[in-house]
Amino acid sequence: MSTNTHATSAGFSAEEWALRVDLAAAYRLVALFGWDDLVFTHLSARIPGPEHHFLINPYGYMFDEITASSLVKIDLQGNKLDDSPHPVNPAGFTIHSCVHAAREDAQCVMHVHSINGIAVSAQQQGLLPLSQQSTLVLSSLAYHDYEGLALNEDEKPRLVRDLGDKTFLMLRNHGLLTAARSIADAFLALYIFEAACMIQVRALAGDRALVRVPQPIVDGMQAQAAQVTRGLGGALVWPGLLRRLQRFNPGYDS
């Protein structure tokens, strides 16, 4: 979590404010990397505590202009818990509320409509073991079939069932989703997910025979990834990402 000590004059607890700062940074990083879809996708973070309250974007804001104070706090029924004048994307509420409710370990859920992610989600075989990035995803990947815009309550149990305990969910014909124990972990997972999809799109476009990574390597990849990141996961790269954001789009921590 960010160590930013920006003033919390808006009345948030120090813990919630730090979460807000990191989530606002994640929104702007998604825009910086080009994964945003105007205002139509969403990242959420659960505020620690038994209430299952979480933060989500103010609907209508572009991702590169979201700030810590503009994020909206809601409960699992979609009720706003602060005096924010902004509405919440109903599809965002449907997807994120069911994952947060079902997965205590998922403090952060990220969902994007990235071009490469959607392209691979439409391919019948889904993600293929064509790259190192893909092996990291395939070691914890699930799929969910497209049911239209995520507005129906009765889709929630199927989405939760399909995700299970996985980190990565490919929403068929729709996009990518990651669920993780922290904002930093969810963002790193999303970066790897999108990179794997981009590599696959380019590899298939080359119209040449492809070499697949053997399944035993895929099976051992989670342990190798933990070793490479020294057990830090996304926390290893998060400070550097914040420094990059500070150079290109500061102000998220206001």
C-alpha positions, 0 to 999 in steps of 0.5 A, a space after each residue: 500500500 502507498 506510504 503517501 502522507 497527503 492530508 486526509 482533511 476530507 475526514 477519511 481514516 488513514 487506512 482508507 485514505 492510503 487505499 484510496 490513493 493507491 486505487 486512484 493511482 491504479 486507475 491512472 496507470 490503467 489509462 497510462 498503459 492504454 487499457 482503459 475504455 473511456 469510462 466503461 470499466 472498473 477497479 475496486 478495493 475492499 476497505 478492511 473490516 467486516 462490513 464489506 464496503 468497497 471503493 469504486 470509480 465515479 461513473 463518468 470520470 475518465 480514468 486519467 482524472 480520478 483522484 483519491 477523494 473522488 472514489 465512491 464508497 459503496 456496500 454490497 447492495 450498491 448503496 453509496 456510503 458517502 456524500 459523493 454526487 457521482 453515480 456508480 456503473 451498475 455493471 461495475 457493481 454487479 461484477 465487483 460486489 459478487 467477487 468481493 462478497 465471495 473472496 475474502 482474499 480479494 481486496 482488489 478486483 480489476 476489470 478492463 476491456 483491453 483490445 488484446 484481452 478481448 481479442 484473445 477472449 474471443 479465440 476458442 482456445 483462449 490463452 495459449 502457452 506461448 510466452 513466459 507471461 502466459 505461463 504465469 497466467 495459465 497457472 491460475 486462470 479461469 473462464 466465464 462465458 459472455 452473458 451480455 452486459 453484466 446487469 443481471 443479479 442471477 449471473 453473479 453465482 455463475 461468475 463466482 463459480 467460474 472464478 473459483 480461487 483463481 487470480 485471473 479470469 478471462 471474460 469471453 468476448 468481453 475482457 480481463 479480470 484479476 482478483 488479488 490480495 492487494 492493489 499492487 498484486 492485482 495490477 501486476 497480474 493485470 499487466 502480465 495478463 494483458 502482455 500475454 494476450 498481446 504476445 499471443 495476438 502478435 504471434 498468431 499474426 505471424 502465420 508461422 508454426 508456434 512453439 508451446 511451453 510444456 505443461 510441466 513448466 506451466 505447473 511450476 510457474 507460481 513457485 518460480 514467480 514467488 522466487 523471482 519477486 522475492 515473495 513481494 508480488 506486486 509490492 516489488 514494482 508498485 513504488 516504481 509505478 507510482 514514481 512513473 505516474 508522478 512523472 506523467 500524471 501527478 495529482 491522483 493523491 488529492 
